[in-house]
Structure formats: C-alpha cells, structure tokens
C-alpha cells in the first residue's frame, strides 16, 4: 500500500483546514512563550480490526472509533485532561477536539489505511502539525483547476 509523499500529506490536511508546518519551517512566535503540549495522533485499524483514532500525550492516551463525532472528540480531550496529560485552557481543548474531528473526516472521506500525525503541537495561541504519514490503498491526486486569466 502506497504512502503519500510528504507534500501530498501536508496539502491533504491543509485543504481540510489543518495547520501543517514542518519542523524545518519557522515556529510560530508564541510557541515557547506559553505552556505547550506535544501529541501523537494515530488513525487506523486496531487489534480487533476496528477503525480508530488514538491520541497520546505524555504517555497517556484516549481512543475512539471512527467516524469521530464532536461529542466523542470532547470526551477524548476530557479524558486526557482527567489523566493529567493535558493542562490547557478551554479554547485550546475545543481546538484540539475540532482538529481530532477534522483528522477523522479526512481519514474517512479518503478511505485511508493509516495516518500518523507526529507531532501535533498545542499551545495557548493555536496548534500545528509537524509531520504526517498517510497510507492509502489508492494514489491520492489533489489536482485543482487553475484560474483562467484573461489577457
């Protein structure tokens, strides 16, 4: 099964509204000025062949079935907070839940085999994805029509 190129993976996530900024690109100026968390998100089949999404922060994890509802995403974030792995203000928790839903949607819409988001960096001012590894049964083509410029 083919893995998507790094550029295709980034573009696929960007089109869903997910901020992807690789580690070699400049970091947002507010990272490091506030507390932040680093998460790994894995989407794929588990040992029982269920399609799941799993997030891990500080060796604590939460897992749910895909497709992921907003309510289920909220419960994942609440679970991580209760385990002491996520110390974030309310808007960061809501943002994380929304990103989990968006990742689930990309996975389901594209009928992907696996997706690993490493690292999902969260901070008070936002988030970013450092890297994504996406595996698909079929090649993913992201062709878009070019604007028609009249001379």
Secondary structure by P-SEA (a helix, b strand, c coil): cccccaaaaaaaaaaabbbbbccccccccccccccbbbbbbbbccccccccbbbbbcccccccccccccaaaaaaaaaaaaaaccccccaaaaaaaaaaaaaaaaaaaaaccccccccccccccccccccbbbbbbcbbbbbccccccccc
